[in-house]
Amino acid sequence: MSWHPRYRSSKFRNVYGKAASKEKCYDCVPITHSVHDNHFCAVNPNFIAVVTECVGGGAFLVIPIKQTGKLDPHYPKVCGHKGNVLDIKWNPFNDFVIASCSEDSTVKIWDIPNQLLKRNITSAKKELLGHAGRVILIEWHPTADNILFSSGYDYKIMIWNLDVNEAVISKPVKILDAHADVVLSMSFNTDGSLLATACRDRKIRVIDPRAGAVLQETSYKSHRVNKVLFLGNMKKLFSTGTSRWNNRQIALWDQNDLSVPLLEEDLDGSSGLLFPIYDSDTRMLYVVGKGDGNIRYYEISPEKPYLNYLMEYRSHLPQKGIGMMPKRGLDVSSCEIFRFYKLIPTKGLIEPISMIVPRRSESYQEDIYPLTAAAQPALTAQQWLNGVNKGPLLVSLRPGSGAVNSVPQSLEPEPPMKTTDVSQQRGWGGRMPLEDKQKPREIEDGRKQVKVEEKSPKNEQTCLSNCFDIFECPPPKTENELLQMFYRQQEEIRRLRELIIQRDVQIKQLELEIRNLCTDTGSN
């Protein structure tokens, strides 16, 4: 069985989950009471969005990621829907654009301002009208810009091109009418050329979204599927559901043959849904139980037994939904490889949970941080609609290797980010110039040590409110928070002084090396 592996070496076998301290959680958040089986939470490096309760329509909150602690009960909402909000998703290429869908049969696209919200947002940037029933799922295309998929109770999946000037779009570019019941889950492969769906008719389908053709379809009766997920470039699908005996069950499939699963396993007899989440960089699979506090995690391998059980994070606080931080928002200095945001409605709490690889070294661990998806699209919307396929642009998470965050449209554009395609060689996020390769190794090594990443004011995303940067340091609300801010600033000043002393020493060492080189050259 997969949870009793024989001797197997893995750099992730000791990964453990660490819940954030109370002051780093988000408290007093009115989390939705909706019974739909969605995440209800979306996260990016700047904001956390969560579906909330609202009288007379649907709404969600957008909170700056650094603004932890108790939430003001009168905090502004995004509340333009006439029905309950059922799903929200951030644009993967713009941290200041979010999509939402609702029971009012609409999909709306919102621009989030880059300063602290002071009033409710009621007018959307774009409104998508086309579904005949409530819209329950939305998904952004993983590599093409401004392509959005939506699914609703009319059993249809609609593809929208948002790269148009109209504020109200009533005609999607494509309608996928391949399902006989409600679509419960959608997932893309790495380049977005294939779409996997799980339907209430208990079938998994693999669809070519541009042609509208069903390439594969399950006829297996023992696994009643709820959620399905592409496992990156492994050419496999992972699904969660229930068995004939109503046990929670997981299954692994070959995407080219859905007749019989490669692996099928009962987990337990609980009734809550299982959310599968896959990290293609580390090949780790997380299974999050709704209604319980557990997160199981596995490592995927291309050969049998395919699924290798690692460990389970346990908590007595049940989660209603879950949010995931993109890899570019992780803390690489603490060897954090994944971060969840757990919704706990009984306490009105959002609790961050970090998945950490225990390492003694404090330096950057390149083996656990391969190149990851950048915050820039690989294709335009029209290129993808014309049939072009391309994998995501990649970027290194190494500090100082280049910007990894997306830029709000309202700010002045930054220089192009150093990205590399899948086929390019992995490195520090850019190629070394030829003249640097030809210089003496001693000077080159010295320059690497003292190279300082200078940030010009036009490249910094400064978002000030009352002289505070709301993303880096929200305004203190109590005397205790003010003291904590003072101590943090004192610690930062001490650290900077130490860095200055170290650089002075390095400069003196370099001057000595240069003097020795000149002396050797003169003697020869």
Solvent accessible surface area in square Angstrom, and as a share of the most:
residue,aa,sasa,rsa
1,M,148,0.66
2,S,6,0.04
3,W,94,0.33
4,H,134,0.60
5,P,64,0.40
6,R,219,0.80
7,Y,233,0.88
8,R,81,0.30
9,S,101,0.65
10,S,19,0.12
11,K,99,0.42
12,F,10,0.04
13,R,136,0.50
14,N,86,0.44
15,V,0,0.00
16,Y,87,0.33
17,G,19,0.18
18,K,116,0.49
19,A,40,0.31
20,A,28,0.21
21,S,53,0.34
22,K,132,0.56
23,E,106,0.48
24,K,127,0.54
25,C,4,0.02
26,Y,6,0.02
27,D,22,0.11
28,C,67,0.40
29,V,2,0.01
30,P,62,0.39
31,I,6,0.03
32,T,6,0.04
33,H,128,0.57
34,S,19,0.12
35,V,130,0.74
36,H,32,0.15
37,D,64,0.33
38,N,11,0.06
39,H,40,0.18
40,F,0,0.00
41,C,6,0.04
42,A,10,0.08
43,V,10,0.06
44,N,2,0.01
45,P,21,0.13
46,N,13,0.07
47,F,5,0.02
48,I,0,0.00
49,A,0,0.00
50,V,0,0.00
51,V,3,0.02
52,T,7,0.04
53,E,76,0.34
54,C,46,0.27
55,V,151,0.87
56,G,80,0.77
57,G,13,0.13
58,G,4,0.03
59,A,0,0.00
60,F,0,0.00
61,L,2,0.01
62,V,1,0.01
63,I,1,0.00
64,P,3,0.02
65,I,15,0.08
66,K,96,0.41
67,Q,19,0.08
68,T,47,0.27
69,G,19,0.18
70,K,144,0.61
71,L,13,0.06
72,D,72,0.37
73,P,114,0.72
74,H,161,0.72
75,Y,16,0.06
76,P,17,0.11
77,K,44,0.19
78,V,1,0.01
79,C,31,0.18
80,G,22,0.21
81,H,9,0.04
82,K,177,0.75
83,G,13,0.13
84,N,75,0.38
85,V,3,0.01
86,L,0,0.00
87,D,4,0.02
88,I,2,0.01
89,K,43,0.18
90,W,21,0.07
91,N,8,0.04
92,P,49,0.31
93,F,25,0.10
94,N,9,0.05
95,D,0,0.00
96,F,7,0.03
97,V,6,0.04
98,I,0,0.00
99,A,0,0.00
100,S,0,0.00
101,C,0,0.00
102,S,0,0.00
103,E,56,0.25
104,D,35,0.18
105,S,29,0.19
106,T,14,0.08
107,V,0,0.00
108,K,20,0.08
109,I,3,0.02
110,W,1,0.00
111,D,71,0.37
112,I,6,0.03
113,P,44,0.28
114,N,27,0.14
115,Q,83,0.37
116,L,37,0.18
117,L,17,0.09
118,K,156,0.66
119,R,186,0.68
120,N,79,0.41
121,I,29,0.15
122,T,86,0.50
123,S,92,0.59
124,A,32,0.25
125,K,75,0.32
126,K,18,0.08
127,E,45,0.20
128,L,1,0.01
129,L,64,0.32
130,G,37,0.36
131,H,15,0.07
132,A,94,0.73
133,G,17,0.17
134,R,91,0.33
135,V,0,0.00
136,I,11,0.06
137,L,14,0.07
138,I,0,0.00
139,E,43,0.19
140,W,20,0.07
141,H,0,0.00
142,P,44,0.28
143,T,0,0.00
144,A,2,0.01
145,D,40,0.21
146,N,38,0.19
147,I,0,0.00
148,L,0,0.00
149,F,0,0.00
150,S,0,0.00
151,S,0,0.00
152,G,0,0.00
153,Y,73,0.28
154,D,29,0.15
155,Y,87,0.33
156,K,67,0.28
157,I,0,0.00
158,M,6,0.03
159,I,1,0.00
160,W,0,0.00
161,N,21,0.11
162,L,8,0.04
163,D,84,0.44
164,V,56,0.32
165,N,155,0.79
166,E,101,0.45
167,A,61,0.48
168,V,81,0.46
169,I,20,0.10
170,S,70,0.45
171,K,168,0.71
172,P,26,0.17
173,V,70,0.40
174,K,67,0.28
175,I,77,0.39
176,L,3,0.02
177,D,101,0.53
178,A,30,0.23
179,H,12,0.06
180,A,78,0.60
181,D,37,0.19
182,V,3,0.02
183,V,0,0.00
184,L,39,0.19
185,S,8,0.05
186,M,12,0.06
187,S,10,0.06
188,F,27,0.11
189,N,24,0.12
190,T,38,0.22
191,D,35,0.18
192,G,0,0.00
193,S,18,0.11
194,L,31,0.15
195,L,0,0.00
196,A,0,0.00
197,T,0,0.00
198,A,0,0.00
199,C,0,0.00
200,R,120,0.44
201,D,46,0.24
202,R,129,0.47
203,K,62,0.26
204,I,2,0.01
205,R,13,0.05
206,V,3,0.01
207,I,0,0.00
208,D,38,0.19
209,P,0,0.00
210,R,52,0.19
211,A,68,0.53
212,G,27,0.26
213,A,44,0.34
214,V,57,0.33
215,L,91,0.45
216,Q,56,0.25
217,E,73,0.33
218,T,4,0.02
219,S,80,0.51
220,Y,56,0.21
221,K,141,0.60
222,S,30,0.19
223,H,5,0.02
224,R,57,0.21
225,V,5,0.03
226,N,40,0.20
227,K,21,0.09
228,V,3,0.02
229,L,34,0.17
230,F,7,0.03
231,L,0,0.00
232,G,14,0.13
233,N,115,0.59
234,M,23,0.10
235,K,125,0.53
236,K,24,0.10
237,L,0,0.00
238,F,0,0.00
239,S,0,0.00
240,T,0,0.00
241,G,4,0.03
242,T,36,0.21
243,S,6,0.04
244,R,155,0.57
245,W,204,0.72
246,N,100,0.51
247,N,45,0.23
248,R,6,0.02
249,Q,9,0.04
250,I,0,0.00
251,A,0,0.00
252,L,0,0.00
253,W,3,0.01
254,D,45,0.23
255,Q,21,0.09
256,N,93,0.48
257,D,72,0.37
258,L,2,0.01
259,S,59,0.38
260,V,94,0.54
261,P,16,0.10
262,L,73,0.36
263,L,31,0.16
264,E,62,0.28
265,E,9,0.04
266,D,64,0.33
267,L,39,0.19
268,D,42,0.22
269,G,61,0.59
270,S,52,0.33
271,S,121,0.78
272,G,21,0.20
273,L,20,0.10
274,L,4,0.02
275,F,4,0.02
276,P,13,0.08
277,I,12,0.06
278,Y,33,0.12
279,D,7,0.03
280,S,68,0.44
281,D,36,0.19
282,T,7,0.04
283,R,106,0.39
284,M,0,0.00
285,L,0,0.00
286,Y,0,0.00
287,V,0,0.00
288,V,0,0.00
289,G,0,0.00
290,K,30,0.13
291,G,54,0.52
292,D,30,0.16
293,G,5,0.04
294,N,25,0.13
295,I,0,0.00
296,R,25,0.09
297,Y,2,0.01
298,Y,3,0.01
299,E,25,0.11
300,I,4,0.02
301,S,27,0.18
302,P,64,0.40
303,E,117,0.52
304,K,165,0.70
305,P,71,0.45
306,Y,30,0.11
307,L,0,0.00
308,N,3,0.02
309,Y,56,0.21
310,L,22,0.11
311,M,77,0.34
312,E,31,0.14
313,Y,28,0.11
314,R,168,0.61
315,S,29,0.19
316,H,163,0.73
317,L,26,0.13
318,P,49,0.31
319,Q,3,0.02
320,K,32,0.13
321,G,1,0.01
322,I,0,0.00
323,G,1,0.01
324,M,53,0.24
325,M,6,0.03
326,P,44,0.28
327,K,25,0.11
328,R,25,0.09
329,G,18,0.17
330,L,17,0.09
331,D,62,0.32
332,V,21,0.12
333,S,80,0.52
334,S,50,0.32
335,C,6,0.04
336,E,5,0.02
337,I,0,0.00
338,F,13,0.05
339,R,37,0.14
340,F,0,0.00
341,Y,4,0.02
342,K,0,0.00
343,L,0,0.00
344,I,0,0.00
345,P,39,0.24
346,T,110,0.64
347,K,116,0.49
348,G,13,0.13
349,L,11,0.05
350,I,0,0.00
351,E,20,0.09
352,P,13,0.08
353,I,0,0.00
354,S,22,0.14
355,M,0,0.00
356,I,19,0.10
357,V,3,0.02
358,P,66,0.42
359,R,80,0.29
360,R,244,0.89
361,S,59,0.38
362,E,159,0.71
363,S,72,0.47
364,Y,38,0.14
365,Q,22,0.10
366,E,91,0.41
367,D,74,0.38
368,I,0,0.00
369,Y,6,0.02
370,P,25,0.16
371,L,13,0.07
372,T,5,0.03
373,A,54,0.41
374,A,8,0.06
375,A,3,0.03
376,Q,63,0.28
377,P,45,0.29
378,A,17,0.13
379,L,10,0.05
380,T,70,0.41
381,A,2,0.01
382,Q,101,0.45
383,Q,81,0.36
384,W,0,0.00
385,L,48,0.24
386,N,108,0.55
387,G,42,0.40
388,V,69,0.39
389,N,72,0.37
390,K,75,0.32
391,G,18,0.18
392,P,21,0.13
393,L,30,0.15
394,L,22,0.11
395,V,0,0.00
396,S,6,0.04
397,L,17,0.09
398,R,45,0.17
399,P,95,0.59
400,G,50,0.48
401,S,9,0.06
402,G,33,0.32
403,A,53,0.41
404,V,28,0.16
405,N,56,0.29
406,S,4,0.03
407,V,44,0.25
408,P,4,0.02
409,Q,132,0.59
410,S,95,0.61
411,L,52,0.26
412,E,109,0.49
413,P,113,0.71
414,E,48,0.22
415,P,81,0.51
416,P,124,0.78
417,M,21,0.09
418,K,123,0.52
419,T,39,0.23
420,T,13,0.07
421,D,37,0.19
422,V,87,0.50
423,S,106,0.69
424,Q,76,0.34
425,Q,165,0.73
426,R,157,0.57
427,G,29,0.28
428,W,143,0.50
429,G,6,0.06
430,G,47,0.45
431,R,210,0.77
432,M,81,0.36
433,P,69,0.44
434,L,119,0.59
435,E,107,0.48
436,D,47,0.25
437,K,122,0.52
438,Q,133,0.59
439,K,79,0.33
440,P,69,0.43
441,R,181,0.66
442,E,96,0.43
443,I,42,0.21
444,E,35,0.16
445,D,57,0.30
446,G,5,0.05
447,R,126,0.46
448,K,114,0.48
449,Q,115,0.51
450,V,37,0.21
451,K,152,0.64
452,V,77,0.44
453,E,102,0.46
454,E,156,0.70
455,K,149,0.63
456,S,44,0.28
457,P,116,0.73
458,K,128,0.54
459,N,51,0.26
460,E,75,0.34
461,Q,45,0.20
462,T,79,0.46
463,C,4,0.03
464,L,111,0.55
465,S,11,0.07
466,N,129,0.66
467,C,124,0.74
468,F,64,0.27
469,D,35,0.18
470,I,1,0.00
471,F,15,0.06
472,E,120,0.54
473,C,32,0.19
474,P,30,0.19
475,P,38,0.24
476,P,38,0.24
477,K,119,0.51
478,T,76,0.44
479,E,137,0.61
480,N,94,0.48
481,E,64,0.29
482,L,101,0.50
483,L,82,0.41
484,Q,71,0.32
485,M,16,0.07
486,F,101,0.42
487,Y,132,0.50
488,R,134,0.49
489,Q,100,0.45
490,Q,84,0.37
491,E,89,0.40
492,E,74,0.33
493,I,74,0.38
494,R,110,0.40
495,R,107,0.39
496,L,81,0.40
497,R,160,0.58
498,E,76,0.34
499,L,53,0.26
500,I,105,0.53
501,I,111,0.56
502,Q,96,0.43
503,R,83,0.30
504,D,68,0.35
505,V,74,0.42
506,Q,47,0.21
507,I,82,0.41
508,K,140,0.59
509,Q,97,0.43
510,L,32,0.16
511,E,90,0.40
512,L,98,0.49
513,E,71,0.32
514,I,85,0.43
515,R,153,0.56
516,N,76,0.39
517,L,62,0.31
518,C,83,0.50
519,T,87,0.51
520,D,79,0.41
521,T,102,0.59
522,G,67,0.64
523,S,91,0.59
524,N,162,0.83
